Amino acid sequence: MINTSDLIKYASDPAFSLDSKMRVTGWNSGARELLGYANSETIGLSCGRILQAFYSTGEPLCSMLCEGRSCLSSGKKWGIDNCLIRHKNGEMIPTRISSLVLPNEARDADSDESVAVIFLHKTYNEATEASLDIPLRIFALGPFALAVSGNGLNVEQWKRKKAATVLKCLISNLDKPVHREQLIEWIWPNADPDKSWARLKVTVSYLRQALREGGAKADIVETNGQSYLLRSSSVWVDSSEFCAEVSKGRELLRANDLLGAKRHFEDAESLYRGDFFEDEPYAEWCIIERERLREIYLELLDGLAKCCTETGDHMTAARICRSALSSDPCRENFIRTLMESMISIGRADWARANFISWRNSLEKEYGLKPTQETLTVFQQI
């Protein structure tokens, strides 16, 4: 097998090596100088926790949606021409990433040895062409964003602002034709139908042009009779990937594979940057999907908390429960798990304080009182 330790040791650029699970196995002096982390601070950690990378326009790159994952697993080299990585002191550094990846036939399947070397090149904000041919990536959870081949599309600079709204409507109805009259009603309510139809045609035309200029290779927005359609096969959408990861986690949890379930739940959690189209808080076309995804998110946190408590990771379980309660204080199962987790690490005082704060908030904001089941847990502290 190729000795990756020597490769990163003698590399002229900042470099580090990874195993098949994206964990750092080596870290050279150039990487230390670039990012400020010593070798001992990086070995064994996932590269995403160290790099904390973003596309140039702000969309997250380091999470389970990292394009490098699939490339490493298939033995293909990977790279990105323009991104930002985080220095230990918090400074964001413009960087180009390239890689050397061992093909699958050159790997030892039973070994945890390195399978790739990642090289970092400081770019000084130079704009370069995209190096990857991948589908349009759509970020609908949290701040809306688009990216193609590693480059973010600056939607804020689109001259026709309604073009983004049309795309959002189609994303909310992925794989379902949306009739033009329905789009008009959502986007231009109470407007003249004839004039609105002309405006919609111009807007869709602009949307297609903007996506093509951004690097999308095909006509992603299809015309289907008097409807428009966005197919899941032609795009990558974080909300769809989120649901898939939660589903895998549930399946493994039912099979009592706690570690496997925990990995999928954590991947799903990394995708949920916020509510579905949080920048459209009053739009009726995304309300149903937003509530559905929020419910799935809470189910994910419940499953992840179970995995953590049953494997003895009570501090993480407590963190998860606090996140869930901040999203929906009425989910009393989370305050019970939070109290039990605090007791398990010997901090009954924390459990008591968390309960009292939660109870006061519940009564003040919702006019509700804890159920007897929750009170029983509190009384046992």
N, C-alpha and C positions, 0 to 999 in steps of 0.2 A: 504493500500500500504506500502511496505517496506520503512523505513525511511533511505534514502541514506545519508542524512546529518550525522546521527550517524555513519554509516559505514565508511565514510571517516574520520570523526573526531577521531575515536578510532583505525583506521588502523595503524599498525606498519610500513607499507610501504608508500612511497609517493603515493597519490591517488587523483583523482578528479572525479566528477560526470558529466554526460552528459544528455541532453534531447534528444528527438527523432530526432532532427535536427542537432545533433552533436555539440550543443552549451554547453559551460561549465556552470554548475549550482552550483558547489561546488569545493573548492580547499583547501586541508589540509596543515598543516605546513610542512609535509615531502616533498610535491610537491614544496612548496616555497623554502625550503632549497636546493632541487635538481636543480631547474631551475631558481631560483632567482626572480620569479614573485610573487608579493603580491596578495592576494585574489581579491582586487579591480581592478587589472590589467587584470584579466582573465574572470570574470563572464560575460556571455553574448556573448563572442567571440567563434568562431569555434575552436575546439581543434587543427585543423591543423595550424591555424595562430600562435598558441602558441608553439606546439611541433616542427613544421617544420622538421618532421622526414624523414630519408632516410634509405634505405636498406644499409647493411654493405658495399656493393660495389658501393654505390653512387647513385642508382636510387631513384627518389623521391617516398616517401610513402604517405606524406600528401598532397593530392589534391583530386579531385573528384574520383580518382581511388582507394582511400583507401579501403582496403578489409573490414575494420570494419563497413563501412556504411551498406552493405547488411546484415551483421550479426546482427547489432542492429535493423534494420528494421524488420527482421524475428524473433527476439527474441532469437538468438543463441549467445553463448559466443564466444569471439574472442581473439586471442593472437598472438604474434610474438616473436620468441626467440632471434633474434639478429638484432637490428637496431640502428640508431644514432638519438638522439634528440638534439635540439639546446637550450643551456642555454641562458639566457637573454643577457649575455656578448658575445655571439657568439660561445662559446666553444661547440664542439660536444661531446655528452655523450653517450657511448655505453650502451644500455638499452634492457631489456626484458619487454614486455608488456603483461599483462593478464587482464581479465575482469570478472565482474559479471553483467549479463544482465537479466533484468526482462523479462519473457516470455510474449507474447502478451496478454494472458488472465489475467495477473496480472496488466495490465496497464489501466489507465483512458484515454480513447481515446480523451476526450475533455480537457485534462489538459496538461500544459507545464512542468509538474513535471519531475524529473530525471528518466531515464529508464535504466541507466547503471553506473557502477563504474569502472574506469580504474586504474589499479595498475601499478606502474613503479618500475622496479628492476634494479639497476645498475649492469652491467655484467662484467666490466673490460675486455672487448674484448674477453670473452670466446666464443668459437665456440660451438653451440648447434645444434641439429637436428631440422629440420623444423617441425612446429606443424599443418600446414594446408594442406589440400589436395585440391589444386586448379589448374586450367590449367596453362600452361606455359604463363607467361606474357612477352609480347614483347614491348619494347619501341623503336619506330622508329622515333618519332618526337624529333629532337635534337640528343644528343649523343645516339648511339645504345647501348642497354642493354637488358639483359634477367633476369628473376627471376622466381623461383618456390617456392610456399609455403612460401613466405616471405624472401627467401634467394636469393641473387643475384648470377648469374653464372659469373665467371670471364672469359669472352670470350677472353680477351687479352692473357691469358695463354694457349689457345688451341694451340696444336702443329701444326695442319693443319689450317693455316690462311684462306685458301679458303673455309673452311667449313662454316665460318660465311658469306662469300660472297654468297654461294649457298643459305643459309637460307634467306638472304636479298632479293635475286632475287625472291624466292618463296613468301616472304611477299609482295613484290611489285605486285605480281600476285595472291593474296589471292583468293582461291577457283577456280583458273584457272590452268589446267595442263600445265606445261612448258616442252616442248620437250627437250630431252637431247642435241640435236644439238644446240638448242637455248642457253642453259646454257653454253655449250662449247664455243660457239661464244662470249658470253658475258665475260666469265671468262678467257679463253685461246685463244684469237683471233690469227689466223694465225698459230696455232699449228697443228701437225699431227693428223688427226681425230681419227685414231685407238688408238694412245697413249693417246689422250685426253679422249677418252671414258673410258679407264681403270683408268685414274686418277680421273675421275668424280665418278666412282663406289666406289673407295677407299675413296674419300672425303665424299660422302653421307653416307657411312658406318661409318666413323669417326664421322660425325655430329650426326647421330642417337645415337651412343654410348655416345657421350658427353652430349647430352640432357637427356638420361636415367640416366647417372651418376649424373646429376644435379638435378634429382628428377622428371623429366617428366615421367608420368605413362604409356603412350602408344607410339606406333610408330607414331609420329606426322607427319613425312615426309613420305607420301605414294608413292608407285610406281604405276603408272597408264599407263600400256603398256610401251611405250618408253619415258614416261614423268614422272615428279615428281609433287606432289601436296601437298599443305598445306591448310587444311580446317579451315575456321573461327570458326567452331564449336569445334575445339580441342585446340584453343589458345585464348588468350586475347591480342588484339593489340590496342595500344593507338590511332593510327590513325583512326581505325574503330570506337572506342568509341567517339573520337573527332567529327567525322562526324555525328554520331547519336545524340550527344548533340546539335550540331548546328542546325540540322534538327528539333529537338524538340523546340528549341528556336525560330526558324523562324515561326513554326506553332502557337506558343503562341503569338508571336508578331502580326501575322495577325489577331488573335482573340482579340487583344488589351489587352492581359494579360501581362502588362509590367513587373510586379514583377516576374511572373513565367518565362517569356522569359529571364529576366536578370539573374536568377539563372542558367538556362541551358547555357547561353552564358558564364557566369563566369566559370562554370565547364569546358566548352570546352576550354576556354582561359588557364586554369590551366594545361591542357594537352599539349598545344602547346609550348613545351620547345625550339623549333627551327624547321628549315626546315626538311622535310622528308629525313632521312639518310644524314644529313649534313656532315657526315664524308666521304661521297662518292660524292664529288661535281662534278666530271666529268663522272660518270658512266651513260651510256645511258639507262640502264634498269630501272632507277628510275626517269628519268627526267620528264616524262609525269605525273606520280603520284605526284611528288614533286610540279609541277606547279599547278596541280588540287587542292592539299591541301592548297597551299599558297593562291590561289584564295578564297577558302572556309574560310580561316583564316581572310582575309580582309573583306569578307562578314560578318563574325562573329563580327569583330570590328565595322563595320558599324551599325549592329543591336544593339550591346551593347551600342554604343554611343547614338543611338536614345532613348533607354530605359533610359539612364542616363539623357539626356537633358529633356525628357518629365516628369521625376520625380524630376527634380530640382537638380540633383547631377552633377553640372557643372564642378567641379574639377576633378571628375573621368572621365567625358566625355573628358576633355582636355587631361588627361593622356592617354586615349585610342587613341585619335587622333594622339598624338605624336608617339605612338607605330606604328600606321598604316603608318604614313609618313616616319618613319625610315625604314620601310619595302618596301614601294613604294611611293616615293615623288610625283609621277605623279597623285596620286588619290586626285584631288582637292577638292572633297567633304569633305575630312577630314580637310584641312586647313580652309575651310569655317566654319565648325562646331567648330573648335578650336577657331577661332576668335570670333564667336558668344558666345561660352562658357565663354571666357575671359571677354567679354563685360557684360555678365549676372551677373558676380560677381564684376563688377565695375572696371575692370582692362583693360581699353582700351589701356593703354601703353604696357601691355603684349601682347595684340592682335596685336598691330602694330609691336612690336619687333619680334614676331613669324612669322608674314607674311613676313617681310623684310628678315629675315634669310632664310626662306623657298624659297622665290623668287630668292635670290642670288644663293642658292644651285641648284635650278631647272635650271637656266640659265647656270651655270658653268658646271654641270655634264651632262645635257641632251640637252643643247642648246634650251630650250623651254621657252616660256613666259606664264604667267597666262592667263586664258580665261577671257573674259569680265565679266562673271558671278561672278568670284572670285574677280576681280578688283572692281566690284560694291559693294561687301560686305566690302572690305577694305576702299573704298572711303566713306562709310557711318559711319566709326568709328568716 
